[in-house]
């Protein structure tokens, strides 16, 4: 019985007569994002809407027809399936209006959509037909061939026709089995004319055939074509990183700004801003479209016509670059690293840690700084490609503390540490590398030889040390100092001298403080203290022992 029905259907299609749509029928219309693709300069969704409107205008009033759509409300959702118009007589205008309102956004769950249409039609014992119009194959991990066999085995008088709109021969075979397994037809449609013919062959109801052979009735005049449906969107830019590359998806979503151009070609007001390519309606005219993501940017002039969908291609000529800042070959990227990228044309990018950055194609110098160590590398960015470059910065960790004595750490505040390169210049000076204040200071340094200078008030000492890659070194700076506290009641000021005189008989001043008291960290040794009290000079001697406190009171 199915084979006989298929032969009859083929005969009717080949002789340009119409397949009778008996019982109730549902059109399943592809609303996926691929319907924005073009045939002969027109978007497939435009052609589908126009062809469907033309066929529905000639639909017999008693034909019970409905519309189910998929992929028309959300991107990436395989459950985006909706019965937009329930099967009913006289539903042609409602179906045309629903098709015109579809957004064409998502995936292609055609198998589940046909299953739901069949379930909707199975509520009666009448004959039922599903007409699937698709420009793509199943993308939601389902098997349309298996569904056809399942529906055929159910015993319900059900037929599925499939119209492959713009499908290749190979892709057509992947959905043709859905029709063949239910006794229906797979019809290829390559353009507006063949799509209209396919819809007339599967959707429009033909006059019933009399039991006995009779003269073929005069063909009815073709319906007047409807006026084109007014567009709700006439501009949608196609954004790519490279020519012939894929369109940019929601994971990239560059900034898109559209400015009207004046008659002289200068920039006018901004008329639209979005992230990613949106389909919008613009008045006819000339516009400037600016697209930017990270450091990649382009501005392009476009001409927009009011009565057609304008889809200009905008090529960013850019690719992705990821710099991985490492301190060892197989180590983890360092989040505390600073990354600077510089390329031709003054392009610069700066960030911290590992980041994926979109850059104009070309060559870049990458400099990575970790602590006080730095390394450079050259990276080449190709349009449409992603490149990853490891930059290894050799570092060692120096932990520096100051001590009063070898056994007595200086835990209080106020000490300073300065680090210099060990190698001195011709004039004896050394290049400063780093410095800071407080206890237990840590420095990431490139491998090499250094001098650390510790200072606390009147005490100072230095120590040489060597940093090795991937090693930690503890650097103690022993000041060999104690604390000297002086009290001189009524004094205007207190001055401390080294006790030992120079060859000229002078003593070197160590410290002077105004007031009656002073206290200082000072190198171990002997000192003379002077204070002026009531116009008379008072003097005392003091000995400072490393790691101890000395207190002196002047009479």
TIMIFI-997354 format. One record per residue (C-alpha): x, y, z. Coordinates in nm, 3 decimals, decimal comma. Example, Ala and Ser with C-alpha at 12.3 -4.5 7.8 and 13.67 -1.06 7.14 Angstrom:
2
{rec {1,230 -0,450 0,780}},
{rec {1,367 -0,106 0,714}},
//
This chain:
555
{rec {0,000 0,000 0,000}},
{rec {0,288 0,245 0,085}},
{rec {0,465 0,153 -0,242}},
{rec {0,147 0,221 -0,442}},
{rec {0,101 0,557 -0,267}},
{rec {0,464 0,654 -0,344}},
{rec {0,420 0,564 -0,713}},
{rec {0,101 0,766 -0,735}},
{rec {0,276 1,066 -0,566}},
{rec {0,567 1,050 -0,810}},
{rec {0,333 1,036 -1,105}},
{rec {0,137 1,334 -0,984}},
{rec {0,450 1,545 -0,917}},
{rec {0,610 1,456 -1,251}},
{rec {0,292 1,545 -1,442}},
{rec {0,279 1,887 -1,263}},
{rec {-0,052 1,801 -1,094}},
{rec {-0,089 1,851 -0,718}},
{rec {-0,066 1,592 -0,440}},
{rec {-0,393 1,578 -0,248}},
{rec {-0,350 1,682 0,114}},
{rec {-0,609 1,454 0,269}},
{rec {-0,719 1,488 0,631}},
{rec {-0,521 1,727 0,850}},
{rec {-0,168 1,849 0,766}},
{rec {0,107 2,036 0,948}},
{rec {0,391 2,228 0,786}},
{rec {0,715 2,194 0,988}},
{rec {0,926 2,501 0,898}},
{rec {1,302 2,530 0,961}},
{rec {1,369 2,840 1,175}},
{rec {1,741 2,777 1,230}},
{rec {2,011 3,042 1,182}},
{rec {2,131 2,883 0,856}},
{rec {1,818 3,021 0,684}},
{rec {2,003 3,355 0,672}},
{rec {2,219 3,201 0,399}},
{rec {2,165 3,334 0,048}},
{rec {2,051 3,189 -0,286}},
{rec {2,102 3,413 -0,589}},
{rec {2,160 3,714 -0,364}},
{rec {1,850 3,666 -0,144}},
{rec {1,826 3,520 0,203}},
{rec {1,664 3,175 0,209}},
{rec {1,422 3,291 0,479}},
{rec {1,291 3,564 0,243}},
{rec {1,242 3,312 -0,037}},
{rec {1,067 3,067 0,198}},
{rec {0,829 3,332 0,333}},
{rec {0,740 3,456 -0,016}},
{rec {0,689 3,107 -0,164}},
{rec {0,479 2,998 0,134}},
{rec {0,264 3,311 0,110}},
{rec {0,203 3,252 -0,265}},
{rec {0,099 2,891 -0,212}},
{rec {-0,119 2,963 0,092}},
{rec {-0,307 3,233 -0,102}},
{rec {-0,438 2,963 -0,337}},
{rec {-0,519 2,709 -0,064}},
{rec {-0,865 2,550 -0,077}},
{rec {-1,077 2,698 0,208}},
{rec {-1,162 2,355 0,350}},
{rec {-0,799 2,244 0,377}},
{rec {-0,709 2,181 0,741}},
{rec {-0,349 2,301 0,776}},
{rec {-0,125 2,398 1,071}},
{rec {0,232 2,530 1,126}},
{rec {0,505 2,403 1,356}},
{rec {0,849 2,573 1,375}},
{rec {1,185 2,498 1,532}},
{rec {1,498 2,702 1,608}},
{rec {1,306 3,032 1,583}},
{rec {1,323 3,166 1,941}},
{rec {1,659 3,076 2,099}},
{rec {2,014 3,004 1,991}},
{rec {2,159 2,664 2,076}},
{rec {1,837 2,517 2,226}},
{rec {1,737 2,177 2,082}},
{rec {1,403 2,205 2,262}},
{rec {1,303 2,522 2,075}},
{rec {0,998 2,368 1,898}},
{rec {0,654 2,534 1,887}},
{rec {0,315 2,462 1,731}},
{rec {0,253 2,816 1,607}},
{rec {-0,083 2,749 1,427}},
{rec {-0,303 2,450 1,510}},
{rec {-0,443 2,255 1,208}},
{rec {-0,772 2,414 1,099}},
{rec {-0,961 2,516 0,787}},
{rec {-0,894 2,867 0,658}},
{rec {-0,563 2,894 0,846}},
{rec {-0,361 3,021 0,546}},
{rec {-0,339 3,390 0,656}},
{rec {-0,247 3,292 1,013}},
{rec {0,032 3,060 0,890}},
{rec {0,172 3,330 0,658}},
{rec {0,171 3,585 0,941}},
{rec {0,339 3,341 1,183}},
{rec {0,612 3,260 0,929}},
{rec {0,678 3,632 0,876}},
{rec {0,724 3,678 1,253}},
{rec {0,984 3,401 1,292}},
{rec {1,338 3,509 1,391}},
{rec {1,552 3,224 1,241}},
{rec {1,808 3,188 1,522}},
{rec {1,881 2,841 1,647}},
{rec {1,959 2,474 1,581}},
{rec {1,787 2,207 1,363}},
{rec {1,593 1,956 1,582}},
{rec {1,391 1,841 1,277}},
{rec {1,339 1,482 1,397}},
{rec {1,175 1,584 1,726}},
{rec {0,969 1,850 1,547}},
{rec {0,823 1,591 1,303}},
{rec {0,759 1,355 1,596}},
{rec {0,559 1,626 1,778}},
{rec {0,368 1,713 1,460}},
{rec {0,277 1,347 1,413}},
{rec {0,160 1,328 1,776}},
{rec {-0,056 1,640 1,724}},
{rec {-0,220 1,481 1,417}},
{rec {-0,265 1,140 1,582}},
{rec {-0,559 1,266 1,790}},
{rec {-0,800 1,148 1,513}},
{rec {-0,813 0,838 1,293}},
{rec {-0,815 1,048 0,976}},
{rec {-0,530 1,055 0,730}},
{rec {-0,251 1,288 0,839}},
{rec {0,037 1,452 0,654}},
{rec {0,349 1,639 0,768}},
{rec {0,540 1,860 0,522}},
{rec {0,895 1,931 0,648}},
{rec {1,073 2,232 0,490}},
{rec {1,442 2,236 0,590}},
{rec {1,769 2,384 0,464}},
{rec {1,985 2,172 0,694}},
{rec {2,031 1,828 0,843}},
{rec {1,957 1,716 1,200}},
{rec {2,189 1,892 1,454}},
{rec {2,038 1,763 1,779}},
{rec {2,164 1,401 1,793}},
{rec {1,847 1,234 1,659}},
{rec {1,787 0,994 1,367}},
{rec {1,519 1,103 1,115}},
{rec {1,542 0,766 0,930}},
{rec {1,461 0,578 1,250}},
{rec {1,167 0,810 1,319}},
{rec {1,025 0,742 0,971}},
{rec {1,041 0,367 1,031}},
{rec {0,887 0,410 1,377}},
{rec {0,592 0,614 1,243}},
{rec {0,536 0,365 0,960}},
{rec {0,530 0,075 1,206}},
{rec {0,275 0,254 1,429}},
{rec {-0,011 0,162 1,192}},
{rec {-0,142 0,519 1,168}},
{rec {-0,228 0,640 0,816}},
{rec {0,053 0,897 0,822}},
{rec {0,274 1,040 0,547}},
{rec {0,575 1,273 0,570}},
{rec {0,696 1,478 0,273}},
{rec {1,039 1,647 0,294}},
{rec {1,135 1,956 0,095}},
{rec {1,513 1,999 0,097}},
{rec {1,571 2,370 0,040}},
{rec {1,923 2,435 -0,090}},
{rec {2,058 2,102 0,045}},
{rec {2,348 1,925 -0,123}},
{rec {2,279 1,579 -0,270}},
{rec {2,473 1,419 0,019}},
{rec {2,282 1,606 0,291}},
{rec {1,954 1,544 0,109}},
{rec {1,998 1,168 0,148}},
{rec {2,026 1,212 0,527}},
{rec {1,667 1,344 0,548}},
{rec {1,506 1,182 0,240}},
{rec {1,469 0,856 0,433}},
{rec {1,216 1,023 0,666}},
{rec {0,981 1,066 0,370}},
{rec {1,064 0,735 0,200}},
{rec {1,003 0,532 0,518}},
{rec {0,647 0,674 0,545}},
{rec {0,557 0,650 0,173}},
{rec {0,613 1,022 0,121}},
{rec {0,834 1,215 -0,119}},
{rec {1,167 1,394 -0,089}},
{rec {1,173 1,697 -0,321}},
{rec {1,479 1,912 -0,388}},
{rec {1,429 2,291 -0,410}},
{rec {1,725 2,494 -0,534}},
{rec {1,565 2,837 -0,585}},
{rec {1,243 3,039 -0,542}},
{rec {1,067 2,876 -0,837}},
{rec {1,145 2,517 -0,741}},
{rec {1,052 2,586 -0,378}},
{rec {0,711 2,724 -0,485}},
{rec {0,657 2,414 -0,703}},
{rec {0,755 2,183 -0,418}},
{rec {0,515 2,358 -0,178}},
{rec {0,233 2,343 -0,434}},
{rec {0,301 1,970 -0,479}},
{rec {0,293 1,896 -0,105}},
{rec {0,075 2,163 0,059}},
{rec {-0,198 2,272 -0,187}},
{rec {-0,501 2,044 -0,215}},
{rec {-0,592 1,919 -0,564}},
{rec {-0,947 1,837 -0,678}},
{rec {-1,056 1,486 -0,587}},
{rec {-1,029 1,225 -0,863}},
{rec {-1,360 1,065 -0,971}},
{rec {-1,394 0,688 -0,942}},
{rec {-1,428 0,644 -1,318}},
{rec {-1,204 0,800 -1,580}},
{rec {-1,335 1,139 -1,685}},
{rec {-1,201 1,419 -1,895}},
{rec {-0,938 1,616 -1,715}},
{rec {-1,092 1,942 -1,589}},
{rec {-0,974 2,272 -1,718}},
{rec {-0,693 2,401 -1,499}},
{rec {-0,793 2,684 -1,271}},
{rec {-0,620 3,013 -1,335}},
{rec {-0,310 3,063 -1,125}},
{rec {-0,370 3,283 -0,822}},
{rec {-0,249 3,637 -0,838}},
{rec {0,087 3,660 -0,662}},
{rec {0,072 3,841 -0,335}},
{rec {0,271 4,155 -0,285}},
{rec {0,603 4,091 -0,107}},
{rec {0,571 4,085 0,269}},
{rec {0,709 4,399 0,431}},
{rec {1,049 4,339 0,588}},
{rec {1,096 4,374 0,962}},
{rec {1,478 4,366 0,929}},
{rec {1,683 4,485 0,635}},
{rec {2,038 4,490 0,776}},
{rec {2,248 4,219 0,932}},
{rec {2,630 4,240 0,901}},
{rec {2,826 3,917 0,861}},
{rec {3,131 3,940 1,089}},
{rec {3,439 3,727 1,029}},
{rec {3,798 3,725 1,155}},
{rec {3,931 3,621 0,813}},
{rec {3,793 3,594 0,457}},
{rec {3,590 3,274 0,413}},
{rec {3,617 3,211 0,788}},
{rec {3,320 3,127 1,011}},
{rec {3,087 3,398 1,133}},
{rec {3,164 3,529 1,481}},
{rec {2,947 3,365 1,743}},
{rec {2,809 3,476 2,078}},
{rec {3,134 3,367 2,247}},
{rec {3,314 3,661 2,083}},
{rec {3,042 3,927 2,042}},
{rec {3,240 4,235 1,935}},
{rec {3,105 4,586 1,979}},
{rec {2,913 4,697 1,668}},
{rec {2,836 5,067 1,624}},
{rec {2,644 5,206 1,326}},
{rec {2,661 5,576 1,234}},
{rec {2,460 5,754 0,968}},
{rec {2,670 5,933 0,702}},
{rec {2,582 6,283 0,591}},
{rec {2,556 6,389 0,228}},
{rec {2,918 6,502 0,239}},
{rec {3,028 6,164 0,376}},
{rec {3,108 6,286 0,728}},
{rec {3,006 6,093 1,040}},
{rec {2,656 6,168 1,169}},
{rec {2,471 6,043 1,476}},
{rec {2,500 5,691 1,610}},
{rec {2,186 5,496 1,518}},
{rec {2,262 5,155 1,669}},
{rec {2,498 4,979 1,912}},
{rec {2,507 4,610 1,998}},
{rec {2,744 4,332 2,095}},
{rec {2,750 4,087 1,807}},
{rec {2,569 4,100 1,473}},
{rec {2,199 4,183 1,518}},
{rec {1,936 4,195 1,244}},
{rec {1,778 4,541 1,252}},
{rec {1,572 4,779 1,036}},
{rec {1,748 5,088 0,896}},
{rec {1,626 5,363 0,667}},
{rec {1,777 5,343 0,320}},
{rec {2,107 5,530 0,298}},
{rec {2,481 5,521 0,363}},
{rec {2,625 5,418 0,699}},
{rec {2,959 5,369 0,874}},
{rec {2,988 5,042 1,067}},
{rec {3,259 5,019 1,335}},
{rec {3,341 4,676 1,481}},
{rec {3,582 4,631 1,775}},
{rec {3,693 4,351 2,004}},
{rec {3,998 4,390 2,230}},
{rec {4,266 4,550 2,007}},
{rec {4,109 4,445 1,675}},
{rec {3,894 4,709 1,506}},
{rec {3,766 4,805 1,160}},
{rec {3,537 5,072 1,018}},
{rec {3,353 5,009 0,691}},
{rec {3,104 5,212 0,488}},
{rec {2,790 5,031 0,366}},
{rec {2,494 5,116 0,146}},
{rec {2,154 5,001 0,281}},
{rec {1,851 4,944 0,059}},
{rec {1,511 4,962 0,227}},
{rec {1,336 4,672 0,049}},
{rec {1,593 4,391 0,078}},
{rec {1,805 4,222 0,344}},
{rec {2,152 4,377 0,334}},
{rec {2,424 4,143 0,462}},
{rec {2,764 4,309 0,410}},
{rec {3,070 4,110 0,511}},
{rec {3,300 4,284 0,759}},
{rec {3,641 4,121 0,800}},
{rec {3,838 4,208 1,115}},
{rec {4,163 4,052 0,983}},
{rec {4,247 3,940 1,337}},
{rec {4,336 3,634 1,541}},
{rec {4,369 3,529 1,904}},
{rec {4,697 3,532 2,098}},
{rec {4,749 3,371 2,439}},
{rec {5,072 3,437 2,628}},
{rec {5,143 3,186 2,905}},
{rec {5,382 3,346 3,162}},
{rec {5,585 3,066 3,320}},
{rec {5,885 3,035 3,550}},
{rec {5,955 2,675 3,441}},
{rec {5,881 2,486 3,119}},
{rec {5,608 2,268 3,269}},
{rec {5,494 2,504 3,543}},
{rec {5,163 2,680 3,594}},
{rec {5,096 3,025 3,442}},
{rec {5,179 3,301 3,692}},
{rec {4,876 3,518 3,774}},
{rec {5,097 3,792 3,924}},
{rec {5,288 3,843 3,598}},
{rec {5,259 4,155 3,381}},
{rec {5,226 4,098 3,005}},
{rec {5,289 4,369 2,745}},
{rec {5,228 4,318 2,372}},
{rec {5,352 4,556 2,106}},
{rec {5,298 4,522 1,733}},
{rec {5,327 4,714 1,408}},
{rec {5,117 5,027 1,369}},
{rec {5,140 5,114 1,737}},
{rec {4,911 4,832 1,854}},
{rec {4,960 4,768 2,227}},
{rec {4,792 4,546 2,483}},
{rec {4,866 4,508 2,855}},
{rec {4,724 4,260 3,105}},
{rec {4,813 4,037 3,399}},
{rec {4,848 3,661 3,395}},
{rec {4,730 3,433 3,115}},
{rec {4,467 3,591 2,887}},
{rec {4,336 3,527 2,536}},
{rec {4,344 3,855 2,340}},
{rec {4,208 3,935 1,993}},
{rec {4,471 4,126 1,793}},
{rec {4,513 4,246 1,433}},
{rec {4,715 3,995 1,230}},
{rec {5,090 4,054 1,234}},
{rec {5,404 4,012 1,445}},
{rec {5,416 4,108 1,812}},
{rec {5,683 4,139 2,080}},
{rec {5,564 3,993 2,408}},
{rec {5,739 4,102 2,730}},
{rec {5,656 3,921 3,053}},
{rec {5,763 4,058 3,392}},
{rec {5,750 3,845 3,707}},
{rec {5,877 4,028 4,014}},
{rec {6,201 4,199 3,902}},
{rec {6,270 3,943 3,629}},
{rec {6,159 3,978 3,267}},
{rec {6,176 3,788 2,938}},
{rec {6,069 3,857 2,581}},
{rec {5,938 3,649 2,290}},
{rec {5,807 3,708 1,937}},
{rec {5,459 3,590 1,843}},
{rec {5,290 3,588 1,500}},
{rec {4,911 3,634 1,489}},
{rec {4,729 3,496 1,183}},
{rec {4,378 3,606 1,084}},
{rec {4,116 3,357 1,202}},
{rec {4,368 3,151 1,400}},
{rec {4,446 3,104 1,772}},
{rec {4,812 3,112 1,876}},
{rec {4,961 3,023 2,217}},
{rec {5,317 3,119 2,315}},
{rec {5,496 3,018 2,635}},
{rec {5,730 3,281 2,780}},
{rec {5,961 3,143 3,048}},
{rec {6,094 3,399 3,296}},
{rec {6,384 3,255 3,496}},
{rec {6,352 3,369 3,858}},
{rec {6,468 3,285 4,205}},
{rec {6,320 3,394 4,539}},
{rec {6,531 3,597 4,783}},
{rec {6,391 3,631 5,139}},
{rec {6,580 3,910 5,321}},
{rec {6,576 3,991 5,694}},
{rec {6,777 4,234 5,908}},
{rec {6,934 4,123 6,240}},
{rec {7,080 4,310 6,543}},
{rec {7,317 4,015 6,589}},
{rec {7,355 3,684 6,412}},
{rec {7,106 3,534 6,659}},
{rec {6,871 3,829 6,712}},
{rec {6,633 3,914 6,426}},
{rec {6,502 4,268 6,391}},
{rec {6,124 4,216 6,407}},
{rec {6,027 4,578 6,472}},
{rec {5,940 4,824 6,197}},
{rec {6,144 5,094 6,033}},
{rec {6,426 4,898 5,878}},
{rec {6,482 4,939 5,503}},
{rec {6,636 4,704 5,248}},
{rec {6,789 4,801 4,915}},
{rec {6,911 4,555 4,651}},
{rec {7,179 4,640 4,395}},
{rec {7,354 4,452 4,119}},
{rec {7,684 4,322 4,252}},
{rec {7,887 4,443 3,958}},
{rec {7,996 4,803 4,005}},
{rec {8,034 5,062 3,733}},
{rec {8,363 5,239 3,663}},
{rec {8,272 5,513 3,909}},
{rec {8,199 5,256 4,179}},
{rec {7,821 5,295 4,168}},
{rec {7,586 4,999 4,144}},
{rec {7,253 4,968 3,961}},
{rec {6,953 4,966 4,195}},
{rec {6,727 4,662 4,149}},
{rec {6,463 4,668 4,423}},
{rec {6,392 4,782 4,777}},
{rec {6,137 4,804 5,054}},
{rec {6,063 4,842 5,423}},
{rec {5,988 4,596 5,702}},
{rec {6,079 4,243 5,805}},
{rec {6,097 3,929 5,589}},
{rec {6,093 4,100 5,253}},
{rec {6,060 3,871 4,948}},
{rec {6,190 3,947 4,599}},
{rec {6,155 3,750 4,274}},
{rec {6,484 3,820 4,096}},
{rec {6,653 3,700 3,780}},
{rec {6,949 3,469 3,840}},
{rec {7,268 3,662 3,921}},
{rec {7,484 3,825 4,187}},
{rec {7,348 4,099 4,415}},
{rec {7,429 4,320 4,715}},
{rec {7,162 4,368 4,984}},
{rec {7,195 4,676 5,206}},
{rec {7,006 4,687 5,536}},
{rec {6,952 5,013 5,722}},
{rec {6,791 5,102 6,054}},
{rec {6,846 5,461 6,176}},
{rec {7,222 5,492 6,245}},
{rec {7,309 5,129 6,172}},
{rec {7,381 4,991 5,826}},
{rec {7,532 4,674 5,680}},
{rec {7,549 4,493 5,347}},
{rec {7,577 4,134 5,229}},
{rec {7,642 3,972 4,892}},
{rec {7,422 3,689 4,767}},
{rec {7,355 3,489 4,450}},
{rec {7,013 3,403 4,306}},
{rec {6,966 3,078 4,113}},
{rec {6,673 2,992 3,889}},
{rec {6,384 2,814 4,063}},
{rec {6,559 2,828 4,402}},
{rec {6,483 3,008 4,729}},
{rec {6,762 3,178 4,921}},
{rec {6,750 3,329 5,271}},
{rec {6,963 3,644 5,301}},
{rec {7,036 3,766 5,659}},
{rec {7,179 4,116 5,699}},
{rec {7,353 4,140 6,040}},
{rec {7,379 4,506 6,150}},
{rec {7,589 4,433 6,463}},
{rec {7,389 4,704 6,642}},
{rec {7,212 4,784 6,965}},
{rec {6,990 5,065 7,095}},
{rec {7,117 5,378 7,270}},
{rec {6,866 5,581 7,475}},
{rec {6,976 5,923 7,618}},
{rec {6,799 6,153 7,862}},
{rec {6,921 6,507 7,939}},
{rec {6,663 6,699 8,145}},
{rec {6,645 7,066 8,045}},
{rec {6,859 7,020 7,735}},
{rec {6,787 7,204 7,409}},
{rec {6,931 6,913 7,210}},
{rec {7,143 6,599 7,231}},
{rec {7,433 6,507 7,001}},
{rec {7,608 6,170 6,973}},
{rec {7,970 6,132 6,850}},
{rec {8,202 5,842 6,788}},
{rec {8,437 5,824 7,090}},
{rec {8,747 5,772 6,878}},
{rec {8,895 6,093 6,742}},
{rec {9,030 6,136 6,394}},
{rec {9,399 6,209 6,329}},
{rec {9,304 6,579 6,337}},
{rec {9,157 6,540 6,683}},
{rec {8,793 6,561 6,570}},
{rec {8,513 6,329 6,656}},
{rec {8,263 6,223 6,383}},
{rec {7,902 6,317 6,463}},
{rec {7,660 6,028 6,453}},
{rec {7,324 6,188 6,540}},
{rec {7,166 6,509 6,667}},
{rec {6,811 6,543 6,805}},
{rec {6,633 6,844 6,954}},
{rec {6,480 6,806 7,296}},
{rec {6,560 6,633 7,623}},
{rec {6,561 6,270 7,498}},
{rec {6,675 6,066 7,200}},
{rec {6,683 5,700 7,109}},
{rec {6,840 5,528 6,805}},
{rec {6,951 5,197 6,665}},
{rec {7,327 5,238 6,643}},
{rec {7,631 5,027 6,558}},
{rec {7,808 4,857 6,848}},
{rec {8,095 5,069 6,983}},
{rec {8,196 5,357 7,210}},
{rec {8,029 5,700 7,193}},
{rec {8,047 6,046 7,351}},
{rec {7,722 6,225 7,424}},
{rec {7,696 6,604 7,457}},
{rec {7,399 6,817 7,566}},
{rec {7,359 7,190 7,639}},
{rec {7,175 7,242 7,967}},
{rec {7,117 7,597 8,098}},
{rec {7,394 7,732 7,874}},
{rec {7,652 7,479 7,993}},
{rec {7,775 7,178 7,795}},
{rec {7,728 6,842 7,962}},
{rec {7,913 6,532 7,846}},
{rec {7,887 6,156 7,905}},
{rec {8,026 5,843 7,751}},
{rec {7,837 5,528 7,644}},
{rec {7,920 5,186 7,514}},
{rec {7,671 5,011 7,284}},
{rec {7,676 4,630 7,276}},
{rec {7,518 4,452 6,976}},
{rec {7,176 4,315 7,063}},
{rec {7,150 4,515 7,388}},
{rec {7,000 4,842 7,509}},
{rec {7,217 5,114 7,666}},
{rec {7,060 5,396 7,867}},
{rec {7,247 5,718 7,963}},
{rec {7,133 6,018 8,168}},
{rec {7,326 6,342 8,158}},
{rec {7,334 6,531 8,493}},
//
